[in-house]
Amino acid sequence: MPETRPTAATRRLMLALALSAMVTSSAYAGNAGAPIVIIMPAVQPGDACIPSGVGSGNETSTSKGVAVIATRIHGAHATRCPDPQFPNLASTDKLPSDEERKRPSSHCVARQTKVGDELMIPDYGQATVLALDGVADTCRNGVMVKVISSVAHRAAMGIDPTTPITVATQVAVREPSNQEIQSEYDRLVAATQPVQEYLVRHILLRTRGEALAALARIKAGQRFGEVAGAVSTDRGSKEKGGDLGWAVPSFFIDEFSKGMVALAPSGLSSEPVQTKFGWHIIEVLETKVGRDSFPPLSAMRTHIASRLMHLQRVTNAAAAVPVKAVCRNMVPPTLPAGYSATGAKAVVVARVRIENGRVVDVPGLSGPAELHQSVTDALNRYECDRLDRPVTAVQSFEL
């Protein structure tokens, strides 16, 4: 038989998954109007418990040992995160496997990125830039580079794998508004090539002779549905007169799809079509071309939001202002009990996001990890100017 017939809900889910991975868009346009493949993030964000001192955009491990990128730090949560080693609740994106990230791959990054830079790439993790991998026009306001996992790169170069990531490459992002998500969805719908669908039914028999006999009954005037109900071996459709509903060619095995497409806009197959399931008599009742098969906004919302946040990380790497330019009451960090810096003073550089007079996020921290929580606690007590827009700022501490 063709494939097990998808239900209406299953068909929409299949389309959602397919269109999530392949959508006509100008987000990464080489030539205006050309169909472009966009890979939507396959992993959904989820809350997890992580160690203290990890900033948004940093790679870490959860209390369950899963490698993730922390996308938003919610703070200490004793009820949901009782393990003192993993006290902070955070939104996270799961990372690809270590083996996958040990192999070089290409990504769009900020235009000013250089060979040797370390940066955090959404849905990939901490990466080291090996080479420029294309012209700037390949990525909107960015550049394509070839990267490899920073852990693997440092191991190959004999560099200490615990050396902190360069904080200048961290870029704070915000969650897109409902209006922005709706606008992007409308753009994708308008840009997507209309889908051709077929209202199709079939009768499946074991041999060519049986299929020819059934076809002869239909040509002699017996109704297709009656013949299907009497002789078809496809139990999923025979009770419905062979009806498979509206479908696109990719729903079916190649031989069946070719036979179906050849009958457009409508018609009955003149000869049985053979597949690995047996012999099919195919009839196309109607075809339509339109965008009504595009997945609904509810099925695309998470993917679109992730894509918009990814574009922010790529395109919004603007220079940060000093914290002292927008904050007045800056509380010094309290060193953790028992901490003692060896040699020169330890330096911690923090990139922060300031909104409505306070620090709302710490997307990047460099320096000794044991000082990160103290610095974060101090930043959360800062009193800053209430500006008309969010500001990304940098503060350096000598401890």
N, C-alpha and C positions, 0 to 999 in steps of 0.2 A: 504494500500500500504506500501512498506518498509519504508522509511522516505522520505520526499521531496528530490528529487534528487539534491545533491549539484552540482553547476557548477564547472568547472575545477579550477577557482580561489578560490572558497569556499573550495574545497577539500584541496588545498595547504595550505590555511589559517588554516583549522582544524588540518592538520598535524603539521603545525608550532606551534600552541598552545599546541598540545599534546606533541610534542617532546621538546618544551620549558620547560615543566613541568617534563618530564620523559626522560632522556637521559642517555644512557650507558656511563659511564665515570669512570676514576680512580681518580677523584679529591677528593672523599671521599671514599677510598677503604678499605674495611675490609679484603677481600681476593682478591688477584690478579686475574684479569680476570672476577670477579663476576659482574653481572649487578647491577648498583647502580642508585638510583633515585636521581636526582638533581632538586631542585626547583629553577627555574629561577625567578628572580624578575618580578612580574606581573605589577608593576607600573613604568611607564616611567619617567625619569627625566624631569623637566620643570622649566622655569624661574618664579620667584615670588619675590615680595617685602617683605623684612623682616626688623626687627628692627636693629639699629646700635649695634655694639659690639658683634654680634653673629659670632663665628668662624666656619670654615668648620668642619663638623662632629658633630655639636651641634644641639640639638632639639630646635625648636622654632615654632612660629605661623606666618602665612603670613598675609598680609593686609586684606585678605578675611576670616581670622579666621580658616584656615586649618592648622592642626598640621603636620609639616614636619621636615626632617633632611636637613640642609644646606650642600650640597655636594661641592659647590665651590662659593666663594664670589667674585662677579664682582665689587662691590663698589657702591658708591652713583650714582643714576641715576634719576635726577630731572624730566625728561620727562616721563619715564615709572613708576616712583615711587614718585608721587607728595606729598603723605601723609608724613609729617615730622616724624610721629611715625614709619614709615616703609620706610626709605630712601634708603636702599641698595638693589640692584638687585642681586639675587643669583640663582644658579641651585639648585633644591631641589628634594627630594624623599618624596612622601606622606607616612605618617605613618599609621599603622593599627589603628583600633578604640581603644579607652581607655579600653572598656570592654574586647577586645581580649587580650590586654597587661596586664590586671589585672590577667589573668590566667597564671600560670607558663608554660613555653615552653622551648624546648631544642635548643641550637645553638652551632655552632663551633666558638671558640674564640682562642686568642693567648694562647700558651702552659703555659705561666707563670701566667695566671689568677688564682686568689684565691677566695675562698668563701668570700662574703662581698664586693668584688670589684664592683665599678660602672663603666660602660663602654657604649659606643655607638655601637649598632649592626646595620649594614646596613639593611634597610627595616623593622626594628623593633623599633629602638629608644633607649632612655636612659634606661638602665637595671641594676638591681642588681643581682649578682650571689648568688643563694641560695644553690647550691650543685654541686659537680662534678657528671656528669651524664653518664660517660662512660670512657673507656680507651682512651689513647692518639691516638692510631692507628685509631680510628673512624674518625678522621679529619687529613688531611695532615698537618703536622707541627703545629698542634693545639690540642685542647682538647674539648670534648663535655661537656657543663655545662647546668644546669637548671636555668633559669632566670625569673624575674618578673619585670614589670614596676617599675622604681625607685620611681616614684611619689606614686604608690600604696604601695610600700615597706616602704617608709619613713612615710607615713600616718599611717601604721599599727604599726610602731616602735616609733611613736611620735617624729620623727626627722623633723627639719625645711625643708620643701620641696624646699626652695630657695637656700639651700646650694649648691655651685657649684660642678660640676662633677670633679672627679680626673683627672687632665690634663695628667698624665702619661699614661692613657689608650687610649689617642687619637693618631691615626696613620695617617700621611699624605699619600695620595695616588695620583697617576697620572693617566691620561686617557691612556689606552693602545693604542699602535700604530696600524696602519692598518695591518702591518705584523704580529703582535702578535694576532690580531683578526683572520686573515686568518689562521694562524698556529693552533689556538684553534679550529676553524671551521673544518679544515682538520682532526684534531685529533678526533673530535666528529663524523664526517662522517665515519672515518675508524673504530671507536669503536662501532658504532651503529649496532644492530642486523638488518640484511636485512629484508625488509618488503615484505610480500607476498600479491600480489594484484590479483584481479579477474576481467576479462572482462565479465560482466554479463548482462543478459537481463531477463525480466519477463513479465508475463501477469497476471493481477489481476482481479478476478471475485468475485461476491457476495456470491455464494454458491459453495459447493463441486461439485454438479451436473453440474453446468455451467463450472467449471474448468475441470472436467473429459471430458466433451464434447469438449472443446477447445483442450485438450491434444490429444484426439482421432483424431481430424482433422490434427494435426501436425504429428502424427505417421502414418497417412494415406498418407502423402506426401505433405500437404499444407505448404507453407513457414511460419516460425515462425513469421516473421515481418508482414505478411499479416493477420494472425490470431490476433496478438496483435492490429493492427490498426483497426480491425473490431469489437472486443469484449472487449478489456481491459478497465477497469474502471479507470485506472491510467492515467489521462489526461496529466500528466507531461512527460510520456514516450511513450504513445501509438502512437503519431505522429512520433516517431523515431523507430517504430517497437519494442517497449519494451526496447530499449537500455538504460542501466544505466551507461555505460562507465566503466572505470577502478575504482575499489573501494577496500577498505580493509574491513574486517568483521565488524569493529567497526562502520562503517557508517550506518549499518542497525539494525533493531530490532533483538533480539536474535534468534527467530525461523527462520527468513529468513536467517540470517548469517549461522546458523548450516546447513540449507538445501543447501546453496551455497557452503560452505566448503566441504560438503560431495561429491560434484560433481567433485572436483579437480582431475586431471588437466583440464578436460573438460567433458561435458555431459549434458543431458536433464533429469530433474527430472521425475522419473517413477510414482510418486504420487504427487498430489497437496500438498503444504505446507500451513498450516493455521497460520495466525497471527491475531492480533486484527483488521487489516484493511480488512481482507477477505481471499480468497484462491489464492495462487500464483502458477503459473507454472514457474519454474526457469530453465534457461539454462546458463551454464558457457562455454564460447567460448574459453577462454585461461587463463592461470595463468602465473605469472612471479614472480621471487624473485630477488630483487636487492636493491641498495641504491639510485636509481634515484628518489624515493619519498621523500627523505630527503629535508626539506625546503631549499630554496636558501640562500646564505649568506646575501642578502639584508633583508630577513625576520628575520634572527637570529642575526644580527650585534649588535643591542642594548642590547639584552639579554646576548650575549657573553661578551660585554664590561663591563656590570654591574657585571657579574660573575668574570671576571678577577680583577676588582677593589675590589670586596669583598674578593677575595683571598689575595690581597695585604694587606687589613686591618687585615686579620687573621694572615698572615705569616710574615709580615714585621715590627713587633713591636720591632725594634732594638733600643738600647739605644741611646738617642740623645746627641750630644756634646753641650757644652756651646756656646752661641752665640758669646761671646767675643773671642772664639778660631778661628772664621772665619770672624768676622766683626771688622772693625777698627773705623769708624765714627758712634758712637751710640748716636742718638739724644734722650734726655730725654723727656718723655711725658709731655704735657701741661695739667694741671688739668682743668676739665670742670668748667665753671663759676658757682659759688655758691656751689661747692663741699666742704664738710668738713668731714674728717674721724673722727669718734668718738673713743676715747680711743687710743689703739695702732695703729701704721701705718698700712694702708691697704696693703696687698701683692697681687700682680697679677703675675701669672706664665703663660708665653706664650710659646707654641710650634710652631715653624715656619719652613717653607720650604724655603731653599735658593738655587737659581739657577742664574748663570751668573752674580754674584756679587750683587744680591739684594734679598730681601724677596719677594717671589711671592705668598705665602699663609700663613694664620694663622689658622691651623686646630684645635687649642685648646687654651682656655683662662680660667683661674680660677680667683677667687676673685670677688669683687663687680662689678656688671654688668655696673654700671654707669661710670666705668673707662675703660671699654673695648675699646671704640672707640678712646679714647686718646692714649691708648697703641698701638692700631693697626695703627693709623696715624703716631706715632713715628717709629714703626718698618718699615713702608713703606718708610721711609727716610734714613734707614741704608745704609751704603756703606760697602760691604763685598768683600771677596776674590773671584776671578773668578776661581772656581775649575773645575776639569774634570768630576764631577758628582754632582747631586743634593745632598744636605745635610739637614737632619732634626736636628734642634738645639733647645735648651731651654734657655729662658731668664726670670729672676725674677726681679720684680720691687717692691720697697717699696715706697708707695705714701701717 
